[in-house]
Amino acid sequence: MSASSTPRPTGTRPAGSPAGALGPLSLGLGTIAAVSTWPTLTFFLLPWSVLAAAFAVTFGCMGIHYAGRGYGRLWTSVTGTVLGAVGLGASLLLLTLMS
């Protein structure tokens, strides 16, 4: 074993780790943020969509970090992060155009 490679832990992972819920949480919040950019829903849900998008990006990045270590699924974290970024970008674009 070379000095540059790090050994992987060999123990079992806890089944109920809270880190496994970060990806699905990010996916749900990202979906809410992306759907909230629909023109008829935007003005009713604008404050909530900005919060949901920010949390989706945050939890998605944390989920990607933990998925690389074996906790949770990577695709839910990446999809939630992308949807949250789309929702956040659209909401911020709308806010700048309105001002």
C-alpha positions as CSV (number, residue, x, y, z in Angstrom):
1,M,0.0,0.0,0.0
2,S,1.5,3.3,-1.0
3,A,1.7,6.3,1.3
4,S,-0.5,8.4,-1.0
5,S,-3.6,6.2,-0.9
6,T,-5.8,6.3,2.2
7,P,-7.4,3.1,3.5
8,R,-11.1,2.9,3.4
9,P,-13.0,2.0,6.6
10,T,-14.1,-1.6,6.7
11,G,-16.8,-1.3,9.3
12,T,-20.5,-1.4,8.6
13,R,-22.3,1.9,8.1
14,P,-25.2,2.7,10.4
15,A,-28.5,2.1,8.6
16,G,-30.3,5.1,10.1
17,S,-27.7,7.8,9.4
18,P,-29.2,11.3,9.1
19,A,-26.8,12.0,6.2
20,G,-28.7,9.6,4.0
21,A,-31.7,12.0,4.1
22,L,-29.8,15.0,2.7
23,G,-30.3,13.9,-0.9
24,P,-34.0,13.3,-0.8
25,L,-34.5,16.5,1.2
26,S,-32.5,18.4,-1.4
27,L,-34.5,16.8,-4.2
28,G,-37.8,17.8,-2.6
29,L,-36.8,21.4,-1.8
30,G,-35.3,21.8,-5.3
31,T,-38.5,20.5,-6.9
32,I,-40.5,23.1,-4.9
33,A,-38.0,25.8,-5.9
34,A,-38.1,24.9,-9.6
35,V,-41.9,24.6,-9.8
36,S,-42.3,27.9,-8.0
37,T,-40.7,29.7,-10.9
38,W,-43.7,28.9,-13.1
39,P,-45.2,32.4,-13.9
40,T,-48.6,31.8,-12.2
41,L,-47.0,30.6,-9.0
42,T,-44.1,33.0,-8.8
43,F,-45.7,36.0,-7.1
44,F,-47.4,33.8,-4.5
45,L,-44.5,31.7,-3.6
46,L,-41.5,34.0,-4.2
47,P,-40.2,34.2,-0.6
48,W,-40.7,30.5,-0.1
49,S,-39.1,29.5,-3.3
50,V,-35.9,31.6,-2.6
51,L,-35.6,29.8,0.8
52,A,-36.4,26.4,-0.6
53,A,-33.8,26.9,-3.3
54,A,-31.1,28.1,-0.9
55,F,-31.7,25.1,1.4
56,A,-31.8,22.7,-1.6
57,V,-28.4,23.9,-2.8
58,T,-27.0,23.7,0.7
59,F,-28.4,20.3,1.6
60,G,-27.5,19.0,-1.9
61,C,-23.9,20.0,-1.5
62,M,-23.8,18.3,1.9
63,G,-25.5,15.2,0.4
64,I,-22.9,15.1,-2.4
65,H,-20.1,15.2,0.2
66,Y,-21.6,12.4,2.3
67,A,-22.6,10.3,-0.8
68,G,-18.9,10.2,-1.7
69,R,-18.3,8.6,1.6
70,G,-21.0,6.0,1.2
71,Y,-23.9,7.6,3.0
72,G,-27.0,8.2,0.8
73,R,-27.4,8.3,-3.0
74,L,-25.5,10.7,-5.2
75,W,-28.2,11.2,-7.9
76,T,-30.7,12.6,-5.5
77,S,-28.2,15.1,-4.1
78,V,-27.0,16.2,-7.6
79,T,-30.5,16.5,-8.9
80,G,-31.7,18.5,-5.9
81,T,-28.7,20.8,-6.1
82,V,-29.3,21.5,-9.8
83,L,-33.0,22.1,-9.3
84,G,-32.3,24.4,-6.4
85,A,-29.7,26.3,-8.4
86,V,-32.2,26.7,-11.3
87,G,-34.9,27.9,-8.9
88,L,-32.5,30.3,-7.1
89,G,-31.2,31.7,-10.4
90,A,-34.7,32.3,-11.7
91,S,-35.9,33.9,-8.5
92,L,-33.0,36.2,-8.3
93,L,-33.3,37.1,-11.9
94,L,-37.0,38.0,-11.4
95,L,-36.1,40.0,-8.3
96,T,-33.5,42.0,-10.2
97,L,-35.8,42.6,-13.1
98,M,-38.6,43.8,-10.8
99,S,-36.3,46.4,-9.1
